[in-house]
Amino acid sequence: MSLKKIMLLFAAGSLVLAGCSDDNPTDPIPEDADDNFITSVVLTVGDNSYAAEIAGNDITVTVPYNVSLDGATAEFEYTPSATIMPDPSTITDWDTERQFRVTSYNGETNDYKYLVVKDDIREEGDVTLKTDAEVKAFADKGVTILKGDLIVGEESGDNFVTDIKALSALTQIGGDVVINNTYKGIALDGLENVVKIGGLRIGSTEAASTAPELYYASLKSLEEVTGDVVICNDKVQWFEAEKLTAIGGSLVMRSAALTSVTTPSLATIGGDFELQGSNEDKAGGDMTIVEMKALGSVGGKITVKNLAKLNAVKFEALTSAGAVLLPTIPYEFETISLPVLSEVGGDIQFIANTDDTAIGGMTMNTGVKQIDMNSLTRVDGTVFLTAFAELRTLPALNGVTVKGIELVNLGKLLDPLDFSGTTFSGGGRLLLTNMNLIETLTMPAQADVTLELRYNKLLNEVDGAEELAGLVYSPGTDCTFPTLRIVRGDVSFGLGQQVGVSTPSLERVEGNLLNDVKTIAYPKLTEVGGYLAVTDNVSNDSGSCDFRSLHKVGGQLYFDSTNIYYAAIDMPELEEVGTAANPAYYKEGANDQYYKDAVYGSCALLSYDGLNFPKLRKVGGRGFTLDLGLGMANFTDLNLFALEEVEGIFQIHQNGPDMQSTAPLETIELPVIQKIGSVHIEGCGKLTDFSAFLPVIGQLNADTWFVHEDCGYSPTYEDMKAGHASKQ
């Protein structure tokens, strides 16, 4: 109770004590004498009333965006004994912010702030505007927030929309803005106040828009897109959204007239970012630079392609992306700037265009001398650098975790090439093709990558690597792999008639091993998990075929080399061929063109001048095939002293049925043989003794025993059963 009230009560009490007989004072004090509150405010305009929200000392009246409160009447409720200034009954402009003071009966004041909030006018569902009249009718509603799609025009037809300027009240569109083919406006004027949209679609990647005059796509107030922005129309020159900070989906632009993309505040793209100079697979557009100053992350792929005049790509704030793909860099292109890019979820492709029709007749880029991309830590895909004629140094790839690296036609890249600190995550390849100044490549000791070297003129040493996932070598010059011990996949040395390969430390190849070079030497190789093939280019120097330590070949052993007629196949430690669970065959039915029944099994020897398999114990898979070929004048004796088992066929023939029986083979010795699946011999005019097969003849029958009549003696199965194994 206030001091003033206490004093009044005291005075009244004194009068009573003094004998005053009046029980009803002439000026009583109201019970709410201390109160000074506004409890309700209601504004009325025409037939509509709007009740204010009173929170503390704030009086807020919310009215629709298009409603004016000029001329409104107000009904205020406040403490009955209090007074209010100004008098609400004297006010006609209720659109203006103002203050009211409420004074209590006892004289205490309470100030209130009155303000008006313009509420959005919302409309649910999609809106399709096919004509200018429909645009005007919708605009007259004053809608500010559309919950569905805004569809302008039709895919085809006689109706059309010339402009959408009347839609300037719109601030939010929950669905997509779809601009169809019958829209004849030159821009998107009318959407300049839109702050947030679900997406923007002008055509699609499957069917480009044919809107005939849409040159500019400007959304000046746009801050956020929750879905995709897709603009595929060959008339659109630029896209502008200066306040746009985030796109939840993808940003895709394809246009033959593309000049610029202005999004200086764009920081994140949740999906792909794609720019193309055409809606067809050809070069176009007038865009010279792609620069995204604020873009920090792209969840999907960045693709910039088919921009014929492109000179630079700059993403100077980009730290992460799903992939970075520049597969059609023009020949005069100069600048790639990705200085803080750290993590990439897929590939990085920087490929100078090699399509003459697309870029203008050049097959090598001459402008790029360096690539600013030195912050990489992880690339889950492969880094491709292709056809940069003047590139002298690589971006910092030594130390990166990466699936693979492919370097092609970088003729001025300086020697040496060091990847000793690189971690290869598996499943990729390290490819060097036409790297003409590189002499030495240094690898990490454990490299889970297939190393592929093709036509590098000076590369003569690959150092450091002890284990590889695979190895492919096509000739440039003689090359040595001094530290390599294990290859977990395939090895292919091919097309090198004039070059040699040295692998002095190689112990195991877990996949296939193909040799097609002048010299091959494997002094420590003990096992090949798949097939071992020696083909046409091997030198006739017996030292070029060194398998001195080989114990096992899991798949086929295949020799077919016209250059080793006068060299014996010497494998003094070989014990097993074709014993893998699923033997790999280098050439299935390789000789079918000559002889339809030829079976090239787990051991198929087509060209040689002697065999030295003193420890060969078992041949699995499809069997053992000797093709005696031509000119094998020195091969008279087949001695397999340790051979116990041949799972499939044991076959000897001479390149087809029409050849003369000139093979010099005279004897076959199989002293410990215990098992053979079948026997097929022909073309051995000097072979008259088949006693070697007597220990296993009981396992055979008339269908699995065959000796052709062109042999020196051709015993039938019955002859062999009767013991007539040699010519009398």
Protein Blocks (a to p, Z undefined) as FASTA:
>chain_A
ZZklmmmmmmmmmmmmnopabfbdfbdcdfklmgccdfbdcddehjbccddddehjaccd
dddfklcfehiacdddddfkbccdddfklpcblkbccddddddfkopacddddddddddd
ddedjdddfbfklmmmmmmnopabdfbdcdedjfbdjbdcfbfklmmmpmbdfbacdddf
klcbfbfehilmpmbdfbdcehjfklccfbfklmbccdfkbmbdfbdcddddfkbmbdcd
fkbmbdfbbcddddfkbfbdcdfkbmbdfbdcdddfbfbdcdedjbfbdcdfklmbdfbd
cddehilkbcbdcdfkbfbdfbdcdfbccfkbfbdcdfkbmbdcbdcdddddfbfklnno
pabdfkbmbdcdfkbfbdfbdcddehiakbmbdcdfehpacfbdcdehilkbccdddfkl
pccebhiacddehiakbmbdcddfbdcbddddehiaklcbdehiabdfbdcdddfbdcdd
fkbmbdcbdcddehilkbccddfkbmbdfbdcdddbfbdcdfkbcbdfbdcdddfklcfb
fklmccfkbmbdfbdcddddfklmmbccddfkbmbghkafbdcdfbghklmmmomkbccd
fbdcfbdcbdcdfkbmbdghjbjcddebgoilmlmbccdfkbmbdfbacdddeeijkbcc
fbfbfbdcdfkbcbdfbdcdehilkbcbfklmmmmmmmpcfklgccdfkbmbdcdfklmm
nopabcZZ
